Each structure stands twice: as C-alpha cells, then as structure tokens.
Amino acid sequence: MLNERMEFREVLRQRNSEFQKLEEVHHRLEEELNALTRRKTLTPQEESHKKQIQVEKLHTKDRMEAILRDYLKQHETPS
C-alpha cells in the first residue's frame, strides 16, 4: 500500500496543479522552519512566527493528504 501511495503521489505531482503548489508551499515552509530551528535562541516574535509556520505546514499537509485520499477513492480497484 505504501508503494501505491507513493506512485499516486507522483501522478498527482504531474497532473494536479493544486497538489503541486501545496507541495511547493510545504517544502518552503519546511525550509523556513528548519532555519528557525537551527537557531539557538528565538525572540518572542520569531517563536510566534515559528508556530504560525508549523500550523500552516500542517494545514498544507492535511490538504495534500485529502487530495490523495480523494484520488485513491476515485481509482480504487473493486474487490
């Protein structure tokens, strides 16, 4: 099932513009989060920004998973 999900993700990367954009946003947020995480100390503003990034990243991931679930439902093979 994992390999199948990976294959469907690849199809979505190629065919679904929303999925592509979400993946780009998710990657950008990951880089921003990593940059903040590498710092030893953060100002209160930076801590707040870090939390906002984490929330946005989670929402982005959730939307990507919803698109994947919908795609999997549409392409289920009957038992």
PyMOL Python script that loads the backbone (N, CA, C, O; Angstrom):
from pymol import cmd

cmd.read_pdbstr("""\
ATOM      1  N   MET A   1       0.821  -1.200   0.000  1.00  0.00           N
ATOM      2  CA  MET A   1       0.000   0.000   0.000  1.00  0.00           C
ATOM      3  C   MET A   1       0.863   1.262   0.000  1.00  0.00           C
ATOM      4  O   MET A   1       0.508   2.256  -0.633  1.00  0.00           O
ATOM      5  N   LEU A   2       2.000   1.226   0.711  1.00  0.00           N
ATOM      6  CA  LEU A   2       2.881   2.384   0.770  1.00  0.00           C
ATOM      7  C   LEU A   2       3.421   2.719  -0.607  1.00  0.00           C
ATOM      8  O   LEU A   2       3.430   3.884  -1.003  1.00  0.00           O
ATOM      9  N   ASN A   3       3.872   1.707  -1.344  1.00  0.00           N
ATOM     10  CA  ASN A   3       4.380   1.953  -2.692  1.00  0.00           C
ATOM     11  C   ASN A   3       3.297   2.521  -3.589  1.00  0.00           C
ATOM     12  O   ASN A   3       3.561   3.397  -4.413  1.00  0.00           O
ATOM     13  N   GLU A   4       2.073   2.023  -3.431  1.00  0.00           N
ATOM     14  CA  GLU A   4       0.958   2.516  -4.226  1.00  0.00           C
ATOM     15  C   GLU A   4       0.699   3.990  -3.926  1.00  0.00           C
ATOM     16  O   GLU A   4       0.480   4.784  -4.841  1.00  0.00           O
ATOM     17  N   ARG A   5       0.724   4.353  -2.651  1.00  0.00           N
ATOM     18  CA  ARG A   5       0.527   5.758  -2.270  1.00  0.00           C
ATOM     19  C   ARG A   5       1.627   6.629  -2.864  1.00  0.00           C
ATOM     20  O   ARG A   5       1.361   7.738  -3.328  1.00  0.00           O
ATOM     21  N   MET A   6       2.850   6.136  -2.850  1.00  0.00           N
ATOM     22  CA  MET A   6       3.955   6.896  -3.428  1.00  0.00           C
ATOM     23  C   MET A   6       3.764   7.078  -4.928  1.00  0.00           C
ATOM     24  O   MET A   6       4.038   8.151  -5.466  1.00  0.00           O
ATOM     25  N   GLU A   7       3.296   6.034  -5.602  1.00  0.00           N
ATOM     26  CA  GLU A   7       3.044   6.131  -7.033  1.00  0.00           C
ATOM     27  C   GLU A   7       1.938   7.142  -7.318  1.00  0.00           C
ATOM     28  O   GLU A   7       2.045   7.935  -8.254  1.00  0.00           O
ATOM     29  N   PHE A   8       0.880   7.116  -6.515  1.00  0.00           N
ATOM     30  CA  PHE A   8      -0.208   8.068  -6.715  1.00  0.00           C
ATOM     31  C   PHE A   8       0.249   9.497  -6.422  1.00  0.00           C
ATOM     32  O   PHE A   8      -0.185  10.435  -7.090  1.00  0.00           O
ATOM     33  N   ARG A   9       1.116   9.665  -5.435  1.00  0.00           N
ATOM     34  CA  ARG A   9       1.674  10.997  -5.163  1.00  0.00           C
ATOM     35  C   ARG A   9       2.415  11.521  -6.388  1.00  0.00           C
ATOM     36  O   ARG A   9       2.299  12.694  -6.742  1.00  0.00           O
ATOM     37  N   GLU A  10       3.173  10.646  -7.025  1.00  0.00           N
ATOM     38  CA  GLU A  10       3.918  11.050  -8.216  1.00  0.00           C
ATOM     39  C   GLU A  10       2.964  11.450  -9.334  1.00  0.00           C
ATOM     40  O   GLU A  10       3.203  12.436 -10.032  1.00  0.00           O
ATOM     41  N   VAL A  11       1.891  10.694  -9.506  1.00  0.00           N
ATOM     42  CA  VAL A  11       0.884  11.040 -10.519  1.00  0.00           C
ATOM     43  C   VAL A  11       0.287  12.405 -10.199  1.00  0.00           C
ATOM     44  O   VAL A  11       0.128  13.239 -11.090  1.00  0.00           O
ATOM     45  N   LEU A  12      -0.044  12.635  -8.935  1.00  0.00           N
ATOM     46  CA  LEU A  12      -0.614  13.923  -8.538  1.00  0.00           C
ATOM     47  C   LEU A  12       0.372  15.065  -8.759  1.00  0.00           C
ATOM     48  O   LEU A  12      -0.028  16.162  -9.150  1.00  0.00           O
ATOM     49  N   ARG A  13       1.646  14.818  -8.515  1.00  0.00           N
ATOM     50  CA  ARG A  13       2.661  15.847  -8.767  1.00  0.00           C
ATOM     51  C   ARG A  13       2.642  16.280 -10.232  1.00  0.00           C
ATOM     52  O   ARG A  13       2.848  17.451 -10.549  1.00  0.00           O
ATOM     53  N   GLN A  14       2.397  15.334 -11.103  1.00  0.00           N
ATOM     54  CA  GLN A  14       2.433  15.618 -12.537  1.00  0.00           C
ATOM     55  C   GLN A  14       1.117  16.181 -13.063  1.00  0.00           C
ATOM     56  O   GLN A  14       1.120  16.969 -14.009  1.00  0.00           O
ATOM     57  N   ARG A  15      -0.010  15.788 -12.463  1.00  0.00           N
ATOM     58  CA  ARG A  15      -1.311  16.092 -13.060  1.00  0.00           C
ATOM     59  C   ARG A  15      -2.183  17.072 -12.282  1.00  0.00           C
ATOM     60  O   ARG A  15      -3.132  17.620 -12.842  1.00  0.00           O
ATOM     61  N   ASN A  16      -1.887  17.302 -11.019  1.00  0.00           N
ATOM     62  CA  ASN A  16      -2.769  18.113 -10.195  1.00  0.00           C
ATOM     63  C   ASN A  16      -2.035  19.386  -9.773  1.00  0.00           C
ATOM     64  O   ASN A  16      -1.119  19.344  -8.952  1.00  0.00           O
ATOM     65  N   SER A  17      -2.446  20.507 -10.340  1.00  0.00           N
ATOM     66  CA  SER A  17      -1.738  21.767 -10.073  1.00  0.00           C
ATOM     67  C   SER A  17      -1.869  22.192  -8.605  1.00  0.00           C
ATOM     68  O   SER A  17      -0.928  22.751  -8.042  1.00  0.00           O
ATOM     69  N   GLU A  18      -3.016  21.936  -7.985  1.00  0.00           N
ATOM     70  CA  GLU A  18      -3.167  22.285  -6.571  1.00  0.00           C
ATOM     71  C   GLU A  18      -2.187  21.478  -5.726  1.00  0.00           C
ATOM     72  O   GLU A  18      -1.543  22.025  -4.830  1.00  0.00           O
ATOM     73  N   PHE A  19      -2.071  20.181  -6.004  1.00  0.00           N
ATOM     74  CA  PHE A  19      -1.145  19.330  -5.263  1.00  0.00           C
ATOM     75  C   PHE A  19       0.291  19.827  -5.449  1.00  0.00           C
ATOM     76  O   PHE A  19       1.068  19.875  -4.496  1.00  0.00           O
ATOM     77  N   GLN A  20       0.633  20.195  -6.689  1.00  0.00           N
ATOM     78  CA  GLN A  20       1.978  20.707  -6.968  1.00  0.00           C
ATOM     79  C   GLN A  20       2.271  21.958  -6.144  1.00  0.00           C
ATOM     80  O   GLN A  20       3.329  22.072  -5.524  1.00  0.00           O
ATOM     81  N   LYS A  21       1.321  22.894  -6.144  1.00  0.00           N
ATOM     82  CA  LYS A  21       1.512  24.143  -5.393  1.00  0.00           C
ATOM     83  C   LYS A  21       1.620  23.879  -3.900  1.00  0.00           C
ATOM     84  O   LYS A  21       2.462  24.462  -3.217  1.00  0.00           O
ATOM     85  N   LEU A  22       0.762  22.993  -3.397  1.00  0.00           N
ATOM     86  CA  LEU A  22       0.810  22.663  -1.974  1.00  0.00           C
ATOM     87  C   LEU A  22       2.149  22.035  -1.602  1.00  0.00           C
ATOM     88  O   LEU A  22       2.703  22.322  -0.541  1.00  0.00           O
ATOM     89  N   GLU A  23       2.657  21.188  -2.469  1.00  0.00           N
ATOM     90  CA  GLU A  23       3.944  20.560  -2.204  1.00  0.00           C
ATOM     91  C   GLU A  23       5.066  21.601  -2.175  1.00  0.00           C
ATOM     92  O   GLU A  23       5.971  21.520  -1.344  1.00  0.00           O
ATOM     93  N   GLU A  24       5.004  22.567  -3.076  1.00  0.00           N
ATOM     94  CA  GLU A  24       5.996  23.644  -3.093  1.00  0.00           C
ATOM     95  C   GLU A  24       5.914  24.478  -1.819  1.00  0.00           C
ATOM     96  O   GLU A  24       6.935  24.814  -1.219  1.00  0.00           O
ATOM     97  N   VAL A  25       4.688  24.808  -1.412  1.00  0.00           N
ATOM     98  CA  VAL A  25       4.492  25.574  -0.177  1.00  0.00           C
ATOM     99  C   VAL A  25       5.007  24.779   1.018  1.00  0.00           C
ATOM    100  O   VAL A  25       5.694  25.326   1.881  1.00  0.00           O
ATOM    101  N   HIS A  26       4.678  23.498   1.071  1.00  0.00           N
ATOM    102  CA  HIS A  26       5.116  22.647   2.168  1.00  0.00           C
ATOM    103  C   HIS A  26       6.647  22.611   2.247  1.00  0.00           C
ATOM    104  O   HIS A  26       7.223  22.681   3.332  1.00  0.00           O
ATOM    105  N   HIS A  27       7.289  22.501   1.098  1.00  0.00           N
ATOM    106  CA  HIS A  27       8.751  22.466   1.058  1.00  0.00           C
ATOM    107  C   HIS A  27       9.336  23.799   1.542  1.00  0.00           C
ATOM    108  O   HIS A  27      10.295  23.817   2.313  1.00  0.00           O
ATOM    109  N   ARG A  28       8.758  24.903   1.088  1.00  0.00           N
ATOM    110  CA  ARG A  28       9.235  26.226   1.509  1.00  0.00           C
ATOM    111  C   ARG A  28       9.068  26.406   3.016  1.00  0.00           C
ATOM    112  O   ARG A  28       9.964  26.914   3.690  1.00  0.00           O
ATOM    113  N   LEU A  29       7.924  25.990   3.533  1.00  0.00           N
ATOM    114  CA  LEU A  29       7.684  26.092   4.980  1.00  0.00           C
ATOM    115  C   LEU A  29       8.661  25.230   5.766  1.00  0.00           C
ATOM    116  O   LEU A  29       9.138  25.628   6.829  1.00  0.00           O
ATOM    117  N   GLU A  30       8.956  24.048   5.237  1.00  0.00           N
ATOM    118  CA  GLU A  30       9.928  23.156   5.885  1.00  0.00           C
ATOM    119  C   GLU A  30      11.294  23.832   5.975  1.00  0.00           C
ATOM    120  O   GLU A  30      11.968  23.753   7.002  1.00  0.00           O
ATOM    121  N   GLU A  31      11.698  24.498   4.891  1.00  0.00           N
ATOM    122  CA  GLU A  31      12.992  25.193   4.896  1.00  0.00           C
ATOM    123  C   GLU A  31      13.000  26.337   5.903  1.00  0.00           C
ATOM    124  O   GLU A  31      13.976  26.525   6.629  1.00  0.00           O
ATOM    125  N   GLU A  32      11.903  27.106   5.946  1.00  0.00           N
ATOM    126  CA  GLU A  32      11.812  28.209   6.914  1.00  0.00           C
ATOM    127  C   GLU A  32      11.864  27.682   8.344  1.00  0.00           C
ATOM    128  O   GLU A  32      12.556  28.233   9.200  1.00  0.00           O
ATOM    129  N   LEU A  33      11.133  26.625   8.580  1.00  0.00           N
ATOM    130  CA  LEU A  33      11.095  26.026   9.915  1.00  0.00           C
ATOM    131  C   LEU A  33      12.469  25.498  10.319  1.00  0.00           C
ATOM    132  O   LEU A  33      12.902  25.684  11.456  1.00  0.00           O
ATOM    133  N   ASN A  34      13.147  24.845   9.391  1.00  0.00           N
ATOM    134  CA  ASN A  34      14.499  24.345   9.670  1.00  0.00           C
ATOM    135  C   ASN A  34      15.453  25.486  10.004  1.00  0.00           C
ATOM    136  O   ASN A  34      16.285  25.365  10.903  1.00  0.00           O
ATOM    137  N   ALA A  35      15.328  26.593   9.279  1.00  0.00           N
ATOM    138  CA  ALA A  35      16.205  27.740   9.544  1.00  0.00           C
ATOM    139  C   ALA A  35      15.968  28.282  10.949  1.00  0.00           C
ATOM    140  O   ALA A  35      16.919  28.630  11.650  1.00  0.00           O
ATOM    141  N   LEU A  36      14.714  28.356  11.360  1.00  0.00           N
ATOM    142  CA  LEU A  36      14.420  28.841  12.709  1.00  0.00           C
ATOM    143  C   LEU A  36      14.855  27.829  13.768  1.00  0.00           C
ATOM    144  O   LEU A  36      15.353  28.211  14.827  1.00  0.00           O
ATOM    145  N   THR A  37      14.669  26.559  13.487  1.00  0.00           N
ATOM    146  CA  THR A  37      15.004  25.515  14.449  1.00  0.00           C
ATOM    147  C   THR A  37      16.512  25.444  14.702  1.00  0.00           C
ATOM    148  O   THR A  37      16.940  25.104  15.805  1.00  0.00           O
ATOM    149  N   ARG A  38      17.306  25.761  13.697  1.00  0.00           N
ATOM    150  CA  ARG A  38      18.771  25.715  13.849  1.00  0.00           C
ATOM    151  C   ARG A  38      19.290  26.813  14.775  1.00  0.00           C
ATOM    152  O   ARG A  38      20.394  26.702  15.309  1.00  0.00           O
ATOM    153  N   ARG A  39      18.524  27.842  14.965  1.00  0.00           N
ATOM    154  CA  ARG A  39      18.973  28.941  15.825  1.00  0.00           C
ATOM    155  C   ARG A  39      18.891  28.522  17.289  1.00  0.00           C
ATOM    156  O   ARG A  39      17.973  27.808  17.695  1.00  0.00           O
ATOM    157  N   LYS A  40      19.848  28.971  18.060  1.00  0.00           N
ATOM    158  CA  LYS A  40      19.887  28.592  19.479  1.00  0.00           C
ATOM    159  C   LYS A  40      18.802  29.281  20.283  1.00  0.00           C
ATOM    160  O   LYS A  40      18.185  28.672  21.157  1.00  0.00           O
ATOM    161  N   THR A  41      18.572  30.541  19.989  1.00  0.00           N
ATOM    162  CA  THR A  41      17.527  31.281  20.704  1.00  0.00           C
ATOM    163  C   THR A  41      16.669  32.031  19.696  1.00  0.00           C
ATOM    164  O   THR A  41      17.132  32.444  18.632  1.00  0.00           O
ATOM    165  N   LEU A  42      15.413  32.191  20.063  1.00  0.00           N
ATOM    166  CA  LEU A  42      14.481  32.925  19.217  1.00  0.00           C
ATOM    167  C   LEU A  42      13.828  34.029  20.033  1.00  0.00           C
ATOM    168  O   LEU A  42      13.561  33.868  21.224  1.00  0.00           O
ATOM    169  N   THR A  43      13.578  35.141  19.378  1.00  0.00           N
ATOM    170  CA  THR A  43      12.829  36.216  20.027  1.00  0.00           C
ATOM    171  C   THR A  43      11.377  35.761  20.153  1.00  0.00           C
ATOM    172  O   THR A  43      10.969  34.806  19.492  1.00  0.00           O
ATOM    173  N   PRO A  44      10.603  36.428  20.986  1.00  0.00           N
ATOM    174  CA  PRO A  44       9.181  36.071  21.073  1.00  0.00           C
ATOM    175  C   PRO A  44       8.474  36.166  19.709  1.00  0.00           C
ATOM    176  O   PRO A  44       7.597  35.357  19.406  1.00  0.00           O
ATOM    177  N   GLN A  45       8.855  37.141  18.905  1.00  0.00           N
ATOM    178  CA  GLN A  45       8.272  37.276  17.566  1.00  0.00           C
ATOM    179  C   GLN A  45       8.649  36.094  16.682  1.00  0.00           C
ATOM    180  O   GLN A  45       7.822  35.582  15.927  1.00  0.00           O
ATOM    181  N   GLU A  46       9.894  35.670  16.783  1.00  0.00           N
ATOM    182  CA  GLU A  46      10.339  34.521  15.994  1.00  0.00           C
ATOM    183  C   GLU A  46       9.651  33.234  16.459  1.00  0.00           C
ATOM    184  O   GLU A  46       9.300  32.385  15.639  1.00  0.00           O
ATOM    185  N   GLU A  47       9.460  33.092  17.768  1.00  0.00           N
ATOM    186  CA  GLU A  47       8.738  31.925  18.298  1.00  0.00           C
ATOM    187  C   GLU A  47       7.310  31.887  17.762  1.00  0.00           C
ATOM    188  O   GLU A  47       6.802  30.834  17.375  1.00  0.00           O
ATOM    189  N   SER A  48       6.677  33.055  17.747  1.00  0.00           N
ATOM    190  CA  SER A  48       5.321  33.162  17.227  1.00  0.00           C
ATOM    191  C   SER A  48       5.293  32.818  15.739  1.00  0.00           C
ATOM    192  O   SER A  48       4.409  32.096  15.276  1.00  0.00           O
ATOM    193  N   HIS A  49       6.252  33.332  15.011  1.00  0.00           N
ATOM    194  CA  HIS A  49       6.344  33.042  13.572  1.00  0.00           C
ATOM    195  C   HIS A  49       6.576  31.542  13.341  1.00  0.00           C
ATOM    196  O   HIS A  49       6.003  30.953  12.425  1.00  0.00           O
ATOM    197  N   LYS A  50       7.409  30.944  14.171  1.00  0.00           N
ATOM    198  CA  LYS A  50       7.676  29.506  14.066  1.00  0.00           C
ATOM    199  C   LYS A  50       6.392  28.711  14.260  1.00  0.00           C
ATOM    200  O   LYS A  50       6.130  27.765  13.517  1.00  0.00           O
ATOM    201  N   LYS A  51       5.599  29.083  15.238  1.00  0.00           N
ATOM    202  CA  LYS A  51       4.328  28.389  15.485  1.00  0.00           C
ATOM    203  C   LYS A  51       3.366  28.573  14.310  1.00  0.00           C
ATOM    204  O   LYS A  51       2.662  27.637  13.930  1.00  0.00           O
ATOM    205  N   GLN A  52       3.335  29.768  13.739  1.00  0.00           N
ATOM    206  CA  GLN A  52       2.490  30.017  12.573  1.00  0.00           C
ATOM    207  C   GLN A  52       2.920  29.137  11.405  1.00  0.00           C
ATOM    208  O   GLN A  52       2.078  28.587  10.696  1.00  0.00           O
ATOM    209  N   ILE A  53       4.211  29.007  11.208  1.00  0.00           N
ATOM    210  CA  ILE A  53       4.738  28.162  10.134  1.00  0.00           C
ATOM    211  C   ILE A  53       4.317  26.713  10.370  1.00  0.00           C
ATOM    212  O   ILE A  53       3.879  26.029   9.445  1.00  0.00           O
ATOM    213  N   GLN A  54       4.451  26.250  11.611  1.00  0.00           N
ATOM    214  CA  GLN A  54       4.079  24.871  11.925  1.00  0.00           C
ATOM    215  C   GLN A  54       2.604  24.606  11.634  1.00  0.00           C
ATOM    216  O   GLN A  54       2.250  23.559  11.091  1.00  0.00           O
ATOM    217  N   VAL A  55       1.753  25.552  11.994  1.00  0.00           N
ATOM    218  CA  VAL A  55       0.319  25.395  11.746  1.00  0.00           C
ATOM    219  C   VAL A  55       0.035  25.392  10.248  1.00  0.00           C
ATOM    220  O   VAL A  55      -0.703  24.541   9.753  1.00  0.00           O
ATOM    221  N   GLU A  56       0.621  26.341   9.532  1.00  0.00           N
ATOM    222  CA  GLU A  56       0.415  26.411   8.084  1.00  0.00           C
ATOM    223  C   GLU A  56       0.934  25.155   7.393  1.00  0.00           C
ATOM    224  O   GLU A  56       0.305  24.646   6.465  1.00  0.00           O
ATOM    225  N   LYS A  57       2.074  24.660   7.845  1.00  0.00           N
ATOM    226  CA  LYS A  57       2.646  23.447   7.270  1.00  0.00           C
ATOM    227  C   LYS A  57       1.718  22.256   7.497  1.00  0.00           C
ATOM    228  O   LYS A  57       1.524  21.435   6.600  1.00  0.00           O
ATOM    229  N   LEU A  58       1.152  22.165   8.681  1.00  0.00           N
ATOM    230  CA  LEU A  58       0.218  21.082   8.996  1.00  0.00           C
ATOM    231  C   LEU A  58      -1.038  21.168   8.128  1.00  0.00           C
ATOM    232  O   LEU A  58      -1.509  20.156   7.609  1.00  0.00           O
ATOM    233  N   HIS A  59      -1.577  22.378   7.974  1.00  0.00           N
ATOM    234  CA  HIS A  59      -2.762  22.557   7.120  1.00  0.00           C
ATOM    235  C   HIS A  59      -2.450  22.176   5.671  1.00  0.00           C
ATOM    236  O   HIS A  59      -3.273  21.567   4.988  1.00  0.00           O
ATOM    237  N   THR A  60      -1.274  22.536   5.225  1.00  0.00           N
ATOM    238  CA  THR A  60      -0.860  22.204   3.860  1.00  0.00           C
ATOM    239  C   THR A  60      -0.764  20.695   3.690  1.00  0.00           C
ATOM    240  O   THR A  60      -1.252  20.140   2.705  1.00  0.00           O
ATOM    241  N   LYS A  61      -0.140  20.043   4.643  1.00  0.00           N
ATOM    242  CA  LYS A  61      -0.008  18.583   4.600  1.00  0.00           C
ATOM    243  C   LYS A  61      -1.378  17.906   4.646  1.00  0.00           C
ATOM    244  O   LYS A  61      -1.626  16.940   3.925  1.00  0.00           O
ATOM    245  N   ASP A  62      -2.259  18.419   5.495  1.00  0.00           N
ATOM    246  CA  ASP A  62      -3.616  17.861   5.584  1.00  0.00           C
ATOM    247  C   ASP A  62      -4.347  17.971   4.252  1.00  0.00           C
ATOM    248  O   ASP A  62      -5.025  17.032   3.836  1.00  0.00           O
ATOM    249  N   ARG A  63      -4.215  19.110   3.585  1.00  0.00           N
ATOM    250  CA  ARG A  63      -4.886  19.295   2.291  1.00  0.00           C
ATOM    251  C   ARG A  63      -4.286  18.353   1.247  1.00  0.00           C
ATOM    252  O   ARG A  63      -5.014  17.791   0.429  1.00  0.00           O
ATOM    253  N   MET A  64      -2.973  18.180   1.271  1.00  0.00           N
ATOM    254  CA  MET A  64      -2.336  17.246   0.335  1.00  0.00           C
ATOM    255  C   MET A  64      -2.856  15.830   0.567  1.00  0.00           C
ATOM    256  O   MET A  64      -3.138  15.105  -0.387  1.00  0.00           O
ATOM    257  N   GLU A  65      -2.984  15.440   1.826  1.00  0.00           N
ATOM    258  CA  GLU A  65      -3.485  14.104   2.152  1.00  0.00           C
ATOM    259  C   GLU A  65      -4.941  13.941   1.722  1.00  0.00           C
ATOM    260  O   GLU A  65      -5.343  12.865   1.278  1.00  0.00           O
ATOM    261  N   ALA A  66      -5.726  15.004   1.853  1.00  0.00           N
ATOM    262  CA  ALA A  66      -7.133  14.939   1.418  1.00  0.00           C
ATOM    263  C   ALA A  66      -7.216  14.744  -0.092  1.00  0.00           C
ATOM    264  O   ALA A  66      -8.040  13.969  -0.577  1.00  0.00           O
ATOM    265  N   ILE A  67      -6.372  15.440  -0.824  1.00  0.00           N
ATOM    266  CA  ILE A  67      -6.341  15.269  -2.285  1.00  0.00           C
ATOM    267  C   ILE A  67      -5.940  13.843  -2.625  1.00  0.00           C
ATOM    268  O   ILE A  67      -6.530  13.228  -3.513  1.00  0.00           O
ATOM    269  N   LEU A  68      -4.951  13.315  -1.933  1.00  0.00           N
ATOM    270  CA  LEU A  68      -4.501  11.944  -2.171  1.00  0.00           C
ATOM    271  C   LEU A  68      -5.611  10.943  -1.848  1.00  0.00           C
ATOM    272  O   LEU A  68      -5.842  10.007  -2.614  1.00  0.00           O
ATOM    273  N   ARG A  69      -6.295  11.132  -0.721  1.00  0.00           N
ATOM    274  CA  ARG A  69      -7.406  10.226  -0.370  1.00  0.00           C
ATOM    275  C   ARG A  69      -8.493  10.243  -1.428  1.00  0.00           C
ATOM    276  O   ARG A  69      -9.004   9.194  -1.822  1.00  0.00           O
ATOM    277  N   ASP A  70      -8.848  11.447  -1.893  1.00  0.00           N
ATOM    278  CA  ASP A  70      -9.872  11.556  -2.942  1.00  0.00           C
ATOM    279  C   ASP A  70      -9.426  10.838  -4.206  1.00  0.00           C
ATOM    280  O   ASP A  70     -10.214  10.138  -4.843  1.00  0.00           O
ATOM    281  N   TYR A  71      -8.175  11.012  -4.561  1.00  0.00           N
ATOM    282  CA  TYR A  71      -7.639  10.360  -5.759  1.00  0.00           C
ATOM    283  C   TYR A  71      -7.659   8.841  -5.599  1.00  0.00           C
ATOM    284  O   TYR A  71      -8.017   8.118  -6.529  1.00  0.00           O
ATOM    285  N   LEU A  72      -7.278   8.367  -4.426  1.00  0.00           N
ATOM    286  CA  LEU A  72      -7.291   6.924  -4.173  1.00  0.00           C
ATOM    287  C   LEU A  72      -8.708   6.357  -4.246  1.00  0.00           C
ATOM    288  O   LEU A  72      -8.913   5.271  -4.787  1.00  0.00           O
ATOM    289  N   LYS A  73      -9.690   7.090  -3.701  1.00  0.00           N
ATOM    290  CA  LYS A  73     -11.082   6.642  -3.773  1.00  0.00           C
ATOM    291  C   LYS A  73     -11.546   6.527  -5.210  1.00  0.00           C
ATOM    292  O   LYS A  73     -12.233   5.574  -5.576  1.00  0.00           O
ATOM    293  N   GLN A  74     -11.171   7.491  -6.014  1.00  0.00           N
ATOM    294  CA  GLN A  74     -11.586   7.507  -7.417  1.00  0.00           C
ATOM    295  C   GLN A  74     -10.938   6.381  -8.216  1.00  0.00           C
ATOM    296  O   GLN A  74     -11.487   5.945  -9.227  1.00  0.00           O
ATOM    297  N   HIS A  75      -9.785   5.912  -7.774  1.00  0.00           N
ATOM    298  CA  HIS A  75      -9.028   4.919  -8.523  1.00  0.00           C
ATOM    299  C   HIS A  75      -8.919   3.579  -7.799  1.00  0.00           C
ATOM    300  O   HIS A  75      -8.011   2.788  -8.057  1.00  0.00           O
ATOM    301  N   GLU A  76      -9.866   3.340  -6.884  1.00  0.00           N
ATOM    302  CA  GLU A  76      -9.879   2.043  -6.191  1.00  0.00           C
ATOM    303  C   GLU A  76     -10.193   0.940  -7.183  1.00  0.00           C
ATOM    304  O   GLU A  76     -10.984   1.112  -8.110  1.00  0.00           O
ATOM    305  N   THR A  77      -9.550  -0.197  -6.963  1.00  0.00           N
ATOM    306  CA  THR A  77      -9.893  -1.356  -7.773  1.00  0.00           C
ATOM    307  C   THR A  77     -10.949  -2.156  -7.015  1.00  0.00           C
ATOM    308  O   THR A  77     -10.760  -2.471  -5.840  1.00  0.00           O
ATOM    309  N   PRO A  78     -12.052  -2.485  -7.673  1.00  0.00           N
ATOM    310  CA  PRO A  78     -13.116  -3.237  -6.978  1.00  0.00           C
ATOM    311  C   PRO A  78     -12.614  -4.588  -6.494  1.00  0.00           C
ATOM    312  O   PRO A  78     -11.845  -5.266  -7.176  1.00  0.00           O
ATOM    313  N   SER A  79     -13.060  -4.961  -5.311  1.00  0.00           N
ATOM    314  CA  SER A  79     -12.628  -6.246  -4.731  1.00  0.00           C
ATOM    315  C   SER A  79     -13.437  -7.394  -5.288  1.00  0.00           C
ATOM    316  O   SER A  79     -13.212  -8.545  -4.915  1.00  0.00           O
TER     317      SER A  79
END
""", "prot")
cmd.dss("prot")
cmd.show_as("cartoon", "prot")
cmd.util.cbc("prot")
cmd.orient("prot")
